[in-house]
Amino acid sequence: MPSPRKFVSAREVAERAGVSRSAVSRAFTPGASVSEDTRRRVLDAANELGYHVNHLARGLSLKESGIVCLVGSELGTPYRASLVKAMTQAAQDAGKVAMVINTDRSDASVGAALRQALHYRADASIILSGLPDKSITRLCLENGQRIVLINRDDDQEGPLRINLQDDEAARRALIAFLRAGCRRLAFANSEAGTPSLMARERGFLAAAGTIGLTVTVERFGPSIYDSGRELARRLLTAPERPDAVFCATDLIACGFLDTARHEFGLAVPEDLCVTGFDDIEQAGWSSYSLTTFAQPVSDIAREAFAWLRLTPEEATRRPAAVALEARMVWRRTVRGSAPAPSPAARSAAES
């Protein structure tokens, strides 16, 4: 078995090319002053030796490592996985390296992982929606990182906050239910208590309250499929069974639908209308065909890295908060026709 190949140093490239060590550095630095002949000799030598630039070492001298931390919980859920995928692709497109930190556990391992990222001089951290504590944001800011917060309500100065227009989504869900003739409304939520989940719940209750309707709220467990099953059992055995349910996430909605159909024998949407939120892949499967709201993951990633590309001075001249629309995806779990698109959606379609 061949022995592992050792890393080739810039000094070895310089010796092979017959140039100085600084000339090697300039040859690999975009925009640096170096003659075309010198650059060609350095690149030829680098190819022959199998040399790769040590970006960590270069980052120490430039005070820029190119590392962006993605900090989040529930990374195995379909929505969070799609968000991480979009973020890592955007990082690669921007010439950055993504470092993922899982905060599902509440013990000291989270802090240890984040300190490790800080040891590598990560340039920025993107705090994904979910459960990471606000103290994590403070730690990143105190260590000079730039911060992007997604679907969170942290009120600290400095980060870019990217949120969804949850109140508008809740209003559109209510309109869809009303057009279907539904009046007994319910909201099925988890007990995670994240800012985004609670914003959807508050928005739905507020929208219904403006026309004098009450909403039955039921919360249970984490934001997973099995929680949707239990929520269905609780709501569908209530003295006044709802005829429309807004589920806080698609995973909850999938569990809810399966239980409503297979345990209670209900026809959807004839007996019961259901909407979800996230537009995960499973929502489009024919067994669910779930009416839902799409998380604009590509737009979220684009906004995050567009802001990170700005200098700190340029960033201070930009709005500190971005509100994105969650587009309604009309499928087959609500009776009737799709509500009229929002003004933003109409404008996008006409442009």
BAMARSE-657344 format. One line per 2 residues: number of its first residue (from 1); their letters; for each residue z negated, x, y negated of C-alpha. Coordinates in Angstrom, 1 decimal. Each point is the difference from the previous one (the first is absolute). Layout:
BAMARSE-657344
NUM	a	Z,X,Y | ... .
***
This chain:
BAMARSE-657344
1	mp	0.0,0.0,0.0 | 1.0,1.5,-3.4 .
3	sp	-2.8,0.8,-2.4 | -0.3,-2.2,-3.1 .
5	rk	2.2,1.3,-2.9 | -1.9,1.4,-2.9 .
7	fv	0.5,-1.1,-3.5 | 2.4,2.1,-2.0 .
9	sa	-1.3,1.2,-3.4 | 1.8,0.2,-3.3 .
11	re	-0.5,3.7,0.0 | 2.0,0.3,3.3 .
13	va	2.8,-2.0,-1.6 | -0.1,2.3,-3.1 .
15	er	0.3,3.1,2.2 | 2.9,-1.5,2.0 .
17	ag	1.9,-1.1,-3.2 | -0.8,3.3,-1.9 .
19	vs	-1.6,-1.9,-2.9 | -3.5,-0.3,-1.5 .
21	rs	-2.6,-2.5,1.2 | 0.3,-1.8,-3.3 .
23	av	3.7,-0.4,0.4 | -0.6,-1.8,3.3 .
25	sr	-2.3,-2.4,-1.8 | 2.5,-0.7,-2.8 .
27	af	2.8,-0.6,2.5 | -2.0,-2.9,1.5 .
29	tp	-1.1,-1.4,-3.3 | 2.4,-2.6,-1.6 .
31	ga	1.1,1.0,-3.4 | -1.5,3.6,0.2 .
33	sv	2.0,2.9,-1.4 | 1.7,1.9,2.8 .
35	se	3.6,1.2,0.4 | 2.3,-1.7,2.5 .
37	dt	0.4,3.2,2.0 | -3.8,0.5,0.3 .
39	rr	-0.5,-3.7,1.0 | 2.7,0.3,2.7 .
41	rv	-1.5,3.2,1.5 | -3.5,-1.6,0.0 .
43	ld	1.2,-3.2,1.7 | 2.0,1.9,2.6 .
45	aa	-3.0,2.1,0.8 | -2.2,-3.0,0.2 .
47	ne	2.3,-1.7,2.4 | 0.3,3.0,2.2 .
49	lg	-3.8,0.4,0.2 | -0.9,-3.7,0.2 .
51	yh	-2.0,0.0,-3.3 | -1.5,-3.1,-1.5 .
53	vn	-1.6,-0.2,-3.4 | -3.8,-0.4,0.2 .
55	hl	-0.5,-3.0,-2.3 | -3.8,0.1,0.4 .
57	ar	-0.1,3.5,-1.4 | 2.5,-0.9,-2.7 .
59	gl	-2.1,-3.0,-0.9 | -3.0,2.1,-0.7 .
61	sl	1.9,2.0,-2.6 | 1.7,-3.0,-1.5 .
63	ke	-3.1,-2.3,0.3 | 2.2,-2.5,1.8 .
65	sg	-0.2,-0.3,3.8 | 2.6,-2.9,0.4 .
67	iv	-2.5,-1.8,2.2 | -0.7,-3.7,-0.5 .
69	cl	-2.8,-1.7,1.9 | 0.4,-3.6,1.3 .
71	vg	-3.5,-1.4,0.4 | -0.4,-3.3,1.8 .
73	se	-1.5,-2.2,2.7 | 1.4,-2.2,2.7 .
75	lg	3.0,2.3,0.3 | 1.1,-1.4,3.3 .
77	tp	0.7,-3.5,-1.4 | 3.6,-0.9,-0.5 .
79	yr	-0.2,-0.3,-3.8 | -1.9,3.2,-0.5 .
81	as	2.3,1.9,2.4 | 3.0,-1.1,-2.0 .
83	lv	-1.6,1.1,-3.2 | -0.9,3.4,1.4 .
85	ka	3.6,0.3,1.2 | 1.4,-0.8,-3.4 .
87	mt	-2.5,2.4,-1.7 | 0.8,2.9,2.3 .
89	qa	3.7,-0.5,-0.5 | -0.4,-0.1,-3.8 .
91	aq	-2.1,3.2,0.2 | 2.7,1.8,2.0 .
93	da	2.7,-1.2,-2.5 | -2.2,1.4,-2.8 .
95	gk	-0.4,3.3,1.7 | -3.6,-0.6,0.8 .
97	va	-2.1,0.1,3.2 | -2.2,-3.0,0.9 .
99	mv	-3.4,0.5,1.5 | -1.5,-3.2,1.5 .
101	in	-3.7,-0.6,0.0 | -1.4,-2.9,2.1 .
103	td	-3.0,-1.7,-1.5 | -0.7,-2.6,2.7 .
105	rs	-3.3,1.8,0.9 | -2.8,-0.2,-2.5 .
107	da	-1.8,3.2,1.1 | 0.1,3.5,-1.5 .
109	sv	3.4,0.7,1.7 | 1.9,-1.7,-2.9 .
111	ga	-1.6,2.2,-2.6 | 0.6,3.0,2.2 .
113	al	3.7,-0.8,0.3 | 0.3,-0.5,-3.7 .
115	rq	-1.7,3.2,-0.8 | 2.4,1.8,2.4 .
117	al	2.9,-1.5,-2.0 | -1.6,1.2,-3.2 .
119	hy	-0.3,3.5,1.5 | 3.8,0.0,0.4 .
121	ra	0.2,-0.8,-3.8 | 1.8,-3.4,0.5 .
123	da	1.7,-1.0,-3.2 | -0.6,-3.7,0.3 .
125	si	-1.5,-2.7,2.1 | 1.4,-3.5,0.5 .
127	il	-2.8,-2.4,1.0 | 1.6,-2.7,2.1 .
129	sg	-1.2,-3.6,0.0 | -2.9,-0.5,2.4 .
131	lp	-3.5,1.2,0.2 | -0.4,3.5,-1.4 .
133	dk	-3.1,0.1,-2.2 | 0.3,0.5,-3.7 .
135	si	-1.9,3.2,0.3 | 3.1,1.5,1.6 .
137	tr	1.9,-0.7,-3.2 | -2.7,1.7,-2.0 .
139	lc	0.0,3.1,2.2 | 3.8,0.4,-0.3 .
141	le	-0.1,-0.4,-3.8 | -2.9,2.4,-0.4 .
143	ng	2.0,2.6,1.9 | 3.0,-0.3,-2.3 .
145	qr	2.3,-2.1,2.2 | 2.3,-2.6,-1.4 .
147	iv	-0.7,-3.4,1.6 | 2.1,-3.0,0.9 .
149	li	-1.9,-3.2,1.0 | 1.8,-2.7,2.0 .
151	nr	-1.3,-3.6,0.0 | -3.4,1.1,-1.2 .
153	dd	-2.3,-1.1,-2.8 | -1.5,3.4,-0.9 .
155	dq	-0.5,0.1,-3.8 | -0.3,3.7,-0.5 .
157	eg	2.2,1.7,-2.6 | 2.8,2.3,1.0 .
159	pl	1.6,-1.4,3.2 | 3.2,-2.1,0.1 .
161	ri	-0.8,-3.4,1.5 | 2.8,-1.8,1.9 .
163	nl	-0.9,-3.7,0.8 | 1.8,-3.1,1.2 .
165	qd	0.3,-3.2,-1.9 | -2.3,-1.8,2.5 .
167	de	-0.7,-3.0,-2.3 | 3.8,-0.7,-0.2 .
169	aa	0.3,0.2,3.8 | -2.9,-2.4,0.4 .
171	rr	1.6,-2.4,-2.5 | 3.3,0.0,1.9 .
173	al	-1.8,-0.5,3.3 | -1.7,-3.0,-1.4 .
175	ia	3.3,-1.4,-1.4 | 1.6,0.4,3.5 .
177	fl	-2.9,-1.9,1.6 | 0.1,-2.8,-2.6 .
179	ra	3.7,-0.5,0.5 | -0.6,-0.2,3.7 .
181	gc	-2.4,-2.9,-0.7 | -3.1,2.0,0.9 .
183	rr	-3.3,-0.8,-1.7 | -2.7,1.3,2.4 .
185	la	0.1,3.6,-0.9 | -1.8,3.0,1.6 .
187	fa	-0.1,3.8,-0.5 | -0.5,2.2,3.0 .
189	ns	-1.4,3.5,-0.9 | -1.6,2.9,1.7 .
191	ea	-3.4,1.4,-1.0 | 1.5,3.3,-1.1 .
193	gt	-0.5,-1.0,-3.7 | 2.7,2.3,-1.3 .
195	ps	1.1,-0.6,-3.6 | 3.5,-1.2,1.1 .
197	lm	-1.3,-2.5,2.6 | -2.6,-1.4,-2.4 .
199	ar	2.6,-0.2,-2.8 | 2.2,-2.2,2.2 .
201	er	-2.9,-2.2,0.9 | -1.1,-0.4,-3.6 .
203	gf	3.5,-0.7,-1.2 | 0.6,-2.7,2.6 .
205	la	-3.3,-1.8,-0.8 | 0.8,0.2,-3.7 .
207	aa	3.5,-1.3,0.3 | -1.2,-2.9,2.1 .
209	gt	-2.9,-0.7,-2.4 | 2.4,-0.5,-2.9 .
211	ig	1.3,-3.2,1.7 | -3.4,-1.1,1.3 .
213	lt	0.4,1.0,3.6 | -2.7,1.8,2.0 .
215	vt	0.6,2.8,2.5 | -2.0,0.6,3.1 .
217	ve	-0.6,3.8,0.4 | -0.9,1.6,3.3 .
219	rf	-0.5,3.7,0.5 | -0.5,1.9,3.2 .
221	gp	0.2,3.6,1.3 | 2.5,2.7,-0.9 .
223	si	3.6,-0.6,-1.1 | 1.4,-0.2,3.5 .
225	yd	1.8,-2.4,2.4 | -3.2,-1.0,1.9 .
227	sg	-1.7,-1.0,-3.3 | 2.9,-2.4,-0.6 .
229	re	-0.7,-1.6,3.4 | -3.7,-0.5,-0.8 .
231	la	0.8,-1.3,-3.5 | 2.4,-2.6,1.5 .
233	rr	-2.7,-1.2,2.4 | -2.5,-0.4,-2.8 .
235	ll	2.4,-1.8,-2.5 | 1.8,-2.1,2.6 .
237	ta	-3.3,-1.4,1.4 | -1.4,-1.0,-3.5 .
239	pe	-0.7,-3.6,-0.7 | 3.0,-0.1,-2.3 .
241	rp	2.7,2.2,1.5 | 2.2,1.7,-2.6 .
243	da	3.7,-0.7,0.0 | 0.9,3.2,-1.9 .
245	vf	-1.6,3.5,0.4 | 0.7,3.1,-2.1 .
247	ca	-0.9,3.0,2.1 | -1.0,3.2,-1.9 .
249	td	2.2,2.2,2.2 | 2.8,-0.4,2.5 .
251	li	-2.0,1.3,2.9 | -2.6,-2.7,-0.7 .
253	ac	2.8,-2.5,-0.2 | 1.5,1.0,3.3 .
255	gf	-3.3,-0.5,1.8 | -0.5,-3.3,-1.8 .
257	ld	3.4,-1.3,1.0 | -0.3,0.9,3.7 .
259	ta	-3.4,-1.7,0.2 | 1.2,-3.1,-1.9 .
261	rh	3.0,-0.4,2.3 | -1.4,1.0,3.4 .
263	ef	-3.7,-1.1,-0.2 | 0.3,-3.0,-2.3 .
265	gl	3.5,-1.1,0.9 | 1.1,-0.3,-3.7 .
267	av	3.6,0.2,-1.1 | 0.7,2.3,-2.8 .
269	pe	1.1,-1.0,-2.6 | 0.0,-3.7,0.9 .
271	dl	-3.8,-0.2,0.5 | -1.1,3.1,-1.8 .
273	cv	1.5,2.3,-2.7 | -0.9,3.7,-0.1 .
275	tg	0.8,2.9,-2.3 | -0.9,3.6,0.4 .
277	fd	0.2,3.1,-2.2 | 1.5,3.5,0.5 .
279	di	3.3,-0.8,1.8 | -0.7,2.3,3.0 .
281	eq	2.7,0.4,2.6 | -1.6,-2.6,2.3 .
283	ag	0.2,-2.7,-2.7 | 3.7,-0.1,0.5 .
285	ws	-0.1,-0.3,3.8 | 1.4,-3.3,1.2 .
287	sy	-3.4,-0.9,1.7 | -1.6,0.0,-3.4 .
289	sl	2.7,-0.3,-2.7 | -2.8,0.1,-2.5 .
291	tt	0.4,-1.0,-3.6 | -1.7,2.8,-1.9 .
293	fa	0.0,2.3,-3.0 | 1.5,3.5,0.2 .
295	qp	-2.0,3.0,-1.0 | 2.5,2.1,-2.1 .
297	vs	-0.8,3.3,1.8 | 3.1,1.8,-1.2 .
299	di	-0.7,-0.9,-3.6 | -3.7,1.0,0.4 .
301	ar	1.0,3.4,1.3 | 2.7,0.5,-2.7 .
303	ea	-2.4,-0.9,-2.8 | -2.7,2.3,1.4 .
305	fa	2.2,3.1,0.2 | 1.9,-0.7,-3.2 .
307	wl	-3.4,0.2,-1.8 | -1.0,3.1,1.9 .
309	rl	3.2,1.7,-1.1 | -1.1,-0.4,-3.6 .
311	tp	-2.0,2.7,-1.7 | -3.6,-1.0,-0.8 .
313	ee	0.9,-0.3,-3.7 | 3.0,-2.2,0.8 .
315	at	-2.2,-2.2,2.3 | -2.4,-0.7,-2.8 .
317	rr	2.8,-1.6,-1.9 | 0.9,-2.4,2.8 .
319	pa	-1.8,-3.2,0.9 | -3.0,0.6,2.3 .
321	av	0.7,-3.1,2.1 | 3.1,-1.4,1.8 .
323	al	0.2,-3.6,1.3 | 2.7,-0.6,2.7 .
325	ea	1.2,-3.4,1.3 | -0.6,-0.9,3.6 .
327	rm	3.2,-1.8,0.9 | -0.2,-3.2,2.0 .
329	vw	1.8,0.2,3.3 | 0.8,-3.5,1.1 .
331	rr	0.1,-0.6,3.8 | -1.1,-2.9,2.2 .
333	tv	-3.7,-0.5,-0.2 | 0.0,-2.3,-3.2 .
335	rg	1.9,-3.3,-0.1 | 2.6,-0.6,-2.7 .
337	sa	2.2,2.2,-2.1 | -0.9,3.3,-1.6 .
339	pa	-1.7,-0.2,-3.5 | 2.1,1.1,-2.9 .
341	ps	-0.1,3.8,-0.5 | -2.3,1.5,-2.6 .
343	pa	1.5,1.1,-3.3 | -0.2,3.7,1.1 .
345	ar	1.9,-0.8,3.2 | 2.6,-2.0,-1.8 .
347	sa	0.6,2.8,-2.5 | 0.3,2.6,2.8 .
349	ae	2.5,-2.2,1.9 | 2.2,-0.5,-3.2 .
351	s	0.0,3.7,-0.9 .
***
